């Protein structure tokens, strides 16, 4: 069985967990003072940055579970999402409303394959 690799671990969570050829992580906006459009855009950019860190890219996304504090922001999410997802390479996606608390408006749970050498 392949080992687990944890990147930037704290006592409560790891930023990324890699198992075999698959990476798992969660993104929330670094600046939760932004509106929904700003937070969603920031989270998508942060996913890009994490993909680059682990040596992968958007075409290797497997699944993203999106938690919105308010489903009224779904149209904004879809607009930004459609411009961000590579044509022909959409991941499995679920969108749910969650009580995220505070000023956090979006959280995304990401699963991606690592790029093969």
Secondary structure as UniProt FT lines:
FT   STRAND          4..9
FT   STRAND          14..19
FT   TURN            20..21
FT   STRAND          22..28
FT   TURN            32..33
FT   HELIX           36..54
FT   HELIX           58..60
FT   STRAND          61..68
FT   HELIX           71..73
FT   HELIX           74..84
FT   TURN            87..88
FT   STRAND          92..97
FT   TURN            102..103
FT   STRAND          106..113
//
